[in-house]
Amino acid sequence: MRAFRACGEPADHQVNISVSVLPARRYNNLKMTKRGRIFFHAPCFDGAVSAAIAADFLTETERWTAALPSGINYGMARPWVRASNNTPFAIVDFVFSPRAELWADHHLTTFESSAARRTFKSRRSKLWIYDPSAPSCAQLLWEHFKAAFDYRNRHFREIVGWATKIDSATYRSVHEVFESSHPALSLNLALSQFTPKDCERLVTLLRKADLEEAARDPKVKAAAARARKLSERGLKRFKQAARLEDDIVVFDVDPGGTIVNRYAPYRFFPNARYSAGIIRGKDQIKITAMRNPWKEFRSAPLGEIFQTHGGGGHRRVASVVLKHGAARHADAVLADVVSTIRAQDLLVS
């Protein structure tokens, strides 16, 4: 479980697909086949599951001969910008590109420009799927493929349920986050120790394996065990670096080779409304914020708040990564984020 990833937002379970669905087509007689890539949000459990579903759909229904997974995250160069116009690709759980043959996302900040939003609205495609109220991208794909294509591989049913639980933070309690040994949570823990290639391998594994089988994979088991130890050490570091300021847990922590779990604020301050803080890494600084998923109230728009600083995310969880010279502004960015959350919280309450 990576420290405070901008991947996961408490949200309603009801999915209202906002893209117009065109009549389904059958490709059984189509002779042309394609070999393409699927770009997915990584390291992120919802991103990996979404990529596995999309790869299965594209090869089974859209006649792709291969759908090779490629993990991508915020702050990275967009590989499709350099790719040839003749190279087919899909994007799931990540920002919109008008060149994607299949695109699905549920982040509020998915459109990086007003022109991109206009393109999405004006160019109808049954393979462009967007709903910011969806609790996970995996569930969005699961529901849309059934409605538009009469396709839904039953193998993914349980995996989709856990992708939704993890990404929407609908755990029963903060204790479940830290104490459950469910295979899905072991996989999610392992992701924090994965390289990009490991994330791509997990997508391939999830296409065929159920959660228990995937969690028994030797590389997954080793990574999950390592992550548990680092997470326990990270809790101790976090406790020393955090304070409660008017219902917001504010922190500035250097993990020092540990893992700072994004739910750590609510382990120590269960009644706080928000958390916001700095995580100082060797090569970058991350500033992140989250609404308490175990309290019922309308959240300030965290994704929009962070977008003004070059980051993004959901309404209830968001982050920005500061690199190189920008890192010296971390304290000022955090102060602005905290003050804006307070102001916006008063407006939505």
N, C-alpha and C positions, 0 to 999 in steps of 0.2 A: 504494500500500500504506500504509494509515494506521498511525501509530505505535501499536503494542501494542493493537490492538483486541481486545475479548473475543470474538473470532469466529474460532475455529479451535482444534482440540484434537487432538493425536496420539491416535489411537484404533484399535481393531481394525477390520479391514475387514469382518468378518462383521456383517451386519445382522439382528437378531432382533426383528421387529416385535412390540411388546408389547401392542398394542391388539387386542381381539377383532374379527375380520373377519366382518361380517354378509354374507349372500348378496347378490351384485351385482344391481342393478336396472337396467333399461333405461328410458330416458326419451324414446324416439323418439316416443311418442304424447302426451307431456306438452305441453299447450297453454300453460300459464303459463311465462313467462320472467322472468329477473331481471337487474337491472343493479346490480352491487355493487363493493366495493373489496377489494383484497388488501393487507394490511399485512405488511411484510417487514422483516427486520433490515437496516439500512443505516447506513453504507456497508460492504457485505459481499458478496463474490463469491458465497458460498453462498446468502445471502439473496436476491440478485438472480436467480440461477439457479432457486432454489426457487419464487420468485414467477412466473417465466416458465412453469415446468412447471405450477404450480397454475392459472394463468390459462388455459393451453391446455386443461387437463383440464376446468375449470369451464365453458368455452364450448363445448367439443366433446362433453362427456358429461353435464353437469348442466344444460345449457340456459340458462346465463347469457348474456345478450345482450352484456354487457361485464364485464370484470374489471379495474378500474382500479388500477394499482399505487400504493401509498403507503408511502414509506420511514419507518421509525421506529427509535429507538435507546433504550438505557437512559438514564434521567434525564429523558426527555420525557414529557409528559402523554399518557395513553392516549386516542386520539381516539374509540375505540369506546365509552368511558364516556359521552360526551356524545351519541353518535349515537342516533337513534330506534330503538326495538325493531323497527321495520318495515324498517330498512335492512340488507340482507344484507352480510356481510363475511366474509373469510377471513384467517387469520393463519398465516404460515410463518416458521420459524426464529426464533421469538420467544415471549414468555410466553403462557400459557394464558388463554383467556377462555371461559366457558361459553356466551357468546352467539355465538361463531364457528360458522358453518356448516361450514367446513373449517378444521382446525387441525393443524399438524404442527411438531414440534420435537424437538431432541435435547440440549438443555441440561439439566444437572442441576438448575439453579435456576429452571426454568420455572414451577413452581407457587409463587405468591407468598403462599399461605396454606394451612393444612391443610384448610380448607373447599374450596378450589379443587381440591386433590388428591382429596378425597373425591367431589366432583362428577364429576371425570374417571373415577374408578373405578366409580361407581354408574350413570352414564348412558352406556350403550353407544352408540357411533356409528361407523359405518364411515368417516366423514370426520374423525374425531379420531385422529391418528396420533402415537404417542410411543415413542421408544426412545433412552434416554441412552447406549447403546453404539454407536449409529449414527455412522459417521465423518463424515457430512454430512447435512443436512436434505434436500438434493437427492437423494441416493441413497436415503434413507428414502422419499421420495415416489415415486421411480422404481420401487422394488421393490414398494411397497404398491399402487400403481395397477395394476400388472401382475397381482398376486395377487388383488385384490378386484374389479377391473373388466375385466380382459383389455384394459387400455388402457396403452399406452406408446409415445409418439411417438419414432420412431427418430432424429429430428433432434436430440434431446437427449443421445444416448448419449455422445458425446465430451465435451460440456459438463459432464455429470454427473461423469464421471471426473475432470475437472480441478477441479470444485468440491470433490470429495472430497479430492483431493491437497492443495489449498490449505487447506481447512478443517481437515483432520486432520494437516497439517504432515508429510506423508509424502514430502518431497523427498529426493532421493538424498543430498544433502549441503547444507551451508550455502552452498556456492559456487553451487549451482543457483539458490538464492533471489536472489542478487545478480547473477549473470552470464548467466542464461538469457534469451533474447529470445522465448520462445514467446508466441504471441498471448494465451493465457489469462493469463499473468503480466503482459503489457502491460495487459490489461483490469483486472487486480487492482491494478496500480500506479495506473492512471487514477482508480480509485475514491477515492483519497485526495484528489484535486483536484476531485471532483464535488460539486455542490450536491445537495440532496434531489431537485430536479427532474431533474437529470442522472441520478441513480440510477434514477429511475422511467423515464426515457427508455431506459436500458440494458435494463431488463426488457422493454420493448416490442421493442427491437432483438433481444434474444436469442431471442424467440419465433420469429423468422423467419430470422435470420442464423446462419451457423456462426461458429466462433471467429475464423477468419482474416478473414472479411468484417466482423465486428463490430470487430476490432482496426484495420481500415483506415478506419473511420469518422473523419472529420476531427476531431471533438471528442474522440474517444477518443485518437487519435494525439497531439494537442497536449497533452492532460492527462498521458498516459503519459510523454512526453518531458520535461515539466516536473517530474514526480514523480521521474524518474531523477536529474536534476540535484540536486534537493532532498535525495534520499536519500543521495547521495554526500557532500554537505555535512553531513548529519546524522550520518554515521558518524564524521566528525572530531570533532564536538561530543560524541558519545557516548563516544568513546575517552578524552576528557579528564575525563568525569564519572563513570566507572565504576571499580569496584574489586572484587576477589575476596575474599570473606569466608567461609571454611569451606565451599567448594563452592557458594556462592551469589553471583552477580554482583549487587552492590547499586549503584544509581545514583540520581542526582538531577540531572536535565538540563532546561534550558530550550532547546527546539529553535530558538528565535529565527528562525522563518520557514522552518526546514528540516523534513525528515521524519526522525524517529527510527524506523527499522525495528525491528519487534519481535524479529527474529532477530539484531540487532546484538550482543547479549551473547555469542552463540556464534561470531560472526565473530572476536572477540578472545579469548574464553575458551572454547574448544571442549570442554574437559573439565569444565566446571562442571555441577552437577546442576540448579540452578534459577537464574532471574533474578528480581529484584524491585526496583522502583524507582518514582521519581516523575518524571512528565513535566509540566512547568509551562507551561500555556498562558496566553493573555491573559485569558480569561474563566473558566477552570476549571483544576483540577489533577487529573490522572489518576494513580492508583496501580495498578500492574499487576504480575503475576507469571506466570511460565511455566516449565514443566519442560523440560529439554533434550530435544528430540525425537529426537536422534541417539544417546541413551544408553538402554540397556534397563534399566529398573527401575520398580517400581510407584510412582506419584506420590502425594504428599500431596494431599488433596482441596482443591485451590485454590479451586474454586467455592464450596464450603461455608465456607472461611476468609473469603473476601471477602463472602459473604452476611451475615456478622455485622457488617460495616461498611457495609451498604447497597448492596453491589455484587453480582456474581455471575459466572457463566461455566461452564466445564467443569471436569473434574477436573484437567486439565493446563494450563489457561490461564484466567485470570480478571482482572477489574479492577473498580475503583470510581471514579466521578467525584465529586470534591468541589467544591461551588460555594459562592460567597459566604462566609459566616462559617465554614463547615466547613473551608475551605481552610487555615486556620491550624493545623489539627490534623494536617496531612499527615505531618509528621515522626513524630508519635506513632503514626499509623496504620501507616506503613511499618515502624516498629520492631516493632509488634505482629505484623504480617504475617510479617516475617522470623523472629521468634522462634517463632511458631506453625508455620511451615513446618518449621523445624528439629525441633521437638518431634514433629510429625506424621510427618515423614520417618523418624524413629527407630522410630515405631510400625508403619509399613507396610513397612519394610525387612526 
